[in-house]
Amino acid sequence: MGEYEEKALAALEADDAEGADAEAREERSVRTFLAGLAIGALVGAGVALLFAPQSGPDTRRAVSRRAKHLAREARDRYDDAKDKLRRARREKESEDATDD
């Protein structure tokens, strides 16, 4: 390999290393942003609970009701997704059976 080719290869390797460093920095900045967003949401929720115009027991009851509602909703969505997956699997099996 000639001198020109060696220099070109070295330049390409340097560009690859710089690109990887830039990607790593970008990934770290995205993680930092998301962590800050999550911490800010938690702090905001805590402050909202502290300054809520309801009494402690009323706030706990409201939070409990909301948590139960979210759990029911999550269960319903899980069941819907499970049903869709079963239906899709049955359709795929019936298509495979008719292809044979």
Secondary structure, 3 states (H helix, E strand, C coil): CCHHHHHHHHHHHHHHHHHHHHHHHHHHHHHHHHHHHHHHHHHHHHHHHHCCCCCHHHHHHHHHHHHHHHHHHHHHHHHHHHHHHHHHHHHHHHHHHHHC
